[in-house]
Amino acid sequence: MTSSTLTSTTPTYDHKAGKIVIFNGDNFADWERTCEAALIISEGWDFVTSAEDPNRVNSTDRRRRQGEANKIIYNSIGDNRQEEIRAIIKAYDI
């Protein structure tokens, strides 16, 4: 079982789907748990996991959910990691 180090002073990204721990390189378990929950609530999880069938989803809705998922992930990454994420988004045309 992974222990949680979340405290009241842990930096978070406040999203309408909930508070997401800011990933700093050392708190993956807390970030993953809170980010996944927000992605599920905002209907972006299936996009992130490639579980949705693009042929069965309205393209406008897919773009909206893709943008929301990207926003959640990017804004919950600490400044020291954002350049790395920016490069990944660009390389994979996410």
Backbone as numpy.savetxt, mean C-alpha at the origin, in Angstrom:
# Nx Ny Nz CAx CAy CAz Cx Cy Cz
5.20 -16.47 15.53 4.35 -15.30 15.53 5.24 -14.06 15.53
4.91 -13.09 14.70 5.68 -11.86 14.62 5.17 -10.88 15.66
6.10 -10.30 16.41 5.67 -9.34 17.41 5.51 -7.97 16.78
4.64 -7.18 17.36 4.38 -5.84 16.86 5.12 -4.83 17.70
5.69 -3.85 17.02 6.39 -2.78 17.72 5.65 -1.46 17.57
4.40 -1.51 17.16 3.61 -0.31 16.95 3.37 0.41 18.27
3.71 1.68 18.31 3.49 2.49 19.51 2.72 3.74 19.12
2.33 4.52 20.11 1.59 5.74 19.82 2.47 6.77 19.12
3.78 6.58 19.13 4.68 7.53 18.47 5.14 7.02 17.10
4.68 5.85 16.70 5.04 5.32 15.39 4.41 6.20 14.31
5.21 6.70 13.35 4.63 7.52 12.29 3.65 6.72 11.44
2.53 7.34 11.10 1.52 6.68 10.28 1.07 7.60 9.16
0.54 6.98 8.12 -0.12 7.68 7.03 -1.61 7.54 7.30
-2.30 8.66 7.46 -3.73 8.64 7.73 -4.50 8.61 6.42
-5.13 7.48 6.16 -5.92 7.28 4.95 -7.35 7.02 5.38
-8.31 7.28 4.50 -9.71 7.05 4.85 -9.98 5.60 5.21
-9.12 4.67 4.77 -9.27 3.25 5.10 -8.60 2.90 6.41
-7.92 3.84 7.04 -7.28 3.60 8.33 -5.86 4.14 8.38
-5.26 4.01 9.54 -3.87 4.45 9.72 -2.93 3.35 9.24
-1.96 3.75 8.45 -0.98 2.80 7.91 0.39 3.19 8.44
1.07 2.24 9.04 2.41 2.48 9.57 3.34 2.86 8.42
4.14 3.89 8.62 5.13 4.30 7.62 6.29 3.31 7.65
6.55 2.68 6.51 7.65 1.70 6.42 8.99 2.43 6.45
9.86 1.97 7.36 11.18 2.61 7.49 12.33 1.65 7.23
12.03 0.44 6.81 13.06 -0.55 6.56 13.21 -1.56 7.69
12.71 -1.21 8.86 12.85 -2.08 10.03 11.51 -2.56 10.60
10.42 -2.11 10.04 9.10 -2.42 10.62 8.16 -3.07 9.60
8.71 -3.99 8.84 7.92 -4.59 7.75 6.63 -5.23 8.24
6.66 -5.97 9.34 5.46 -6.68 9.80 4.32 -5.72 10.10
4.60 -4.63 10.80 3.56 -3.65 11.11 3.07 -2.95 9.85
4.00 -2.57 8.96 3.62 -1.91 7.72 2.77 -2.85 6.86
3.21 -4.08 6.71 2.48 -5.03 5.87 1.06 -5.23 6.38
0.91 -5.41 7.67 -0.40 -5.66 8.27 -1.34 -4.47 8.06
-0.87 -3.27 8.33 -1.73 -2.10 8.22 -1.97 -1.70 6.77
-0.97 -1.88 5.92 -1.11 -1.55 4.50 -2.07 -2.53 3.82
-1.93 -3.80 4.10 -2.82 -4.80 3.51 -4.28 -4.53 3.91
-4.49 -4.21 5.17 -5.85 -3.93 5.64 -6.44 -2.74 4.88
-5.66 -1.68 4.71 -6.14 -0.49 3.99 -6.41 -0.82 2.53
-5.56 -1.63 1.94 -5.76 -2.01 0.53 -7.03 -2.85 0.36
-7.30 -3.72 1.30 -8.51 -4.54 1.24 -9.74 -3.64 1.38
-9.71 -2.74 2.35 -10.85 -1.84 2.59 -11.10 -0.95 1.38
-10.04 -0.50 0.74 -10.18 0.42 -0.41 -10.34 -0.31 -1.74
-10.49 -1.62 -1.68 -10.71 -2.48 -2.85 -9.53 -2.50 -3.81
-8.33 -2.31 -3.28 -7.14 -2.34 -4.11 -6.32 -3.62 -3.97
-6.70 -4.47 -3.03 -5.90 -5.66 -2.76 -5.85 -6.62 -3.94
-6.97 -6.86 -4.60 -6.97 -7.78 -5.74 -6.11 -7.25 -6.87
-6.07 -5.93 -7.04 -5.18 -5.35 -8.05 -3.72 -5.62 -7.68
-3.37 -5.38 -6.42 -1.98 -5.55 -5.97 -1.53 -7.00 -6.11
-2.41 -7.92 -5.79 -2.04 -9.34 -5.81 -2.28 -9.98 -7.18
-2.74 -9.21 -8.14 -3.06 -9.70 -9.49 -4.13 -10.77 -9.48
-5.02 -10.71 -8.49 -6.09 -11.71 -8.38 -7.29 -11.36 -9.25
-7.41 -10.08 -9.63 -8.58 -9.71 -10.42 -8.34 -9.97 -11.90
-9.40 -10.28 -12.58 -9.35 -10.53 -14.02 -9.64 -9.21 -14.72
-8.64 -8.62 -15.40 -8.85 -7.33 -16.06 -9.98 -7.35 -17.09
-10.28 -8.51 -17.63 -11.35 -8.63 -18.62 -12.74 -8.54 -17.99
-12.81 -8.70 -16.68 -14.11 -8.69 -16.00 -14.32 -7.41 -15.20
-13.39 -6.45 -15.33 -13.46 -5.24 -14.53 -13.54 -4.03 -15.46
-14.43 -3.11 -15.15 -14.55 -1.86 -15.88 -13.21 -1.14 -15.84
-12.70 -0.69 -16.99 -11.36 -0.09 -17.04 -11.26 1.18 -16.20
-12.32 1.97 -16.13 -12.31 3.18 -15.31 -12.19 2.82 -13.84
-12.95 1.82 -13.42 -12.89 1.37 -12.02 -11.52 0.79 -11.71
-10.98 0.04 -12.63 -9.64 -0.55 -12.43 -8.59 0.54 -12.27
-8.65 1.56 -13.11 -7.67 2.66 -12.99 -7.82 3.40 -11.66
-9.06 3.59 -11.22 -9.30 4.25 -9.94 -8.70 3.45 -8.79
-8.97 2.15 -8.79 -8.45 1.30 -7.72 -6.94 1.15 -7.80
-6.39 1.11 -9.02 -4.94 1.06 -9.19 -4.30 2.32 -8.62
-4.88 3.47 -8.94 -4.35 4.73 -8.41 -4.44 4.79 -6.90
-5.54 4.33 -6.34 -5.71 4.33 -4.88 -4.70 3.40 -4.22
-4.50 2.22 -4.81 -3.52 1.27 -4.26 -2.11 1.87 -4.32
-1.76 2.47 -5.44 -0.44 3.10 -5.56 -0.28 4.21 -4.53
-1.33 5.00 -4.33 -1.27 6.09 -3.36 -1.04 5.55 -1.95
-1.78 4.52 -1.59 -1.64 3.94 -0.25 -0.22 3.43 -0.04
0.27 2.67 -0.98 1.61 2.08 -0.83 2.67 3.17 -0.81
2.65 4.06 -1.78 3.68 5.09 -1.89 3.69 6.01 -0.67
2.51 6.44 -0.22 2.44 7.37 0.91 2.73 6.71 2.25
2.77 5.39 2.28 3.10 4.71 3.54 4.55 4.22 3.56
5.33 4.71 2.62 6.76 4.39 2.57 7.53 5.61 3.05
8.47 5.41 3.95 9.26 6.51 4.46 10.08 7.19 3.37
10.43 8.44 3.61 11.19 9.22 2.63 12.46 8.51 2.19
13.09 7.79 3.11 14.34 7.10 2.77 14.16 5.93 1.82
12.91 5.53 1.56 12.62 4.41 0.66 11.83 4.81 -0.57
11.37 6.04 -0.66 10.48 6.43 -1.74 11.15 6.42 -3.11
12.41 6.77 -3.20 13.08 6.75 -4.51 13.12 5.33 -5.07
13.35 4.37 -4.20 13.36 2.96 -4.59 11.99 2.54 -5.13
10.92 2.94 -4.45 9.57 2.62 -4.88 9.25 3.33 -6.19
9.66 4.58 -6.33 9.43 5.33 -7.56 10.04 4.59 -8.75
11.24 4.06 -8.57 11.92 3.33 -9.65 11.16 2.06 -10.00
10.65 1.37 -9.02 9.88 0.14 -9.25 8.59 0.45 -10.00
7.89 1.50 -9.58 6.65 1.89 -10.24 6.92 2.23 -11.70
8.00 2.95 -11.94 8.34 3.33 -13.31 8.75 2.10 -14.14
9.56 1.23 -13.58 10.06 0.07 -14.30 8.94 -0.89 -14.70
7.97 -1.04 -13.82 6.88 -1.98 -14.08 5.63 -1.30 -14.61
5.71 0.01 -14.86 4.58 0.77 -15.39 3.33 0.53 -14.58
3.48 0.68 -13.29 2.37 0.42 -12.35 1.51 1.66 -12.23
